């Protein structure tokens, strides 16, 4: 019998980073949050893809590109 210990991955939940990001930008930056709308959307989409998918070594390459 091998001496390997199976450790499950930490469960990550979906959160609303869009609204929190917009609120932070409006409170702490001198620019309007709409200037970062596309960046926030890309960040949200990448996080959603990383959180909702099955863990596999091949997924890392698709997320990073």
Secondary structure, DSSP 8 states (H G I E B T S, - for coil): ----------------HHHHHHHHHHHH-SS-GGGGHHHHHHHHHHHHHHHHS---HHHHHHHH-
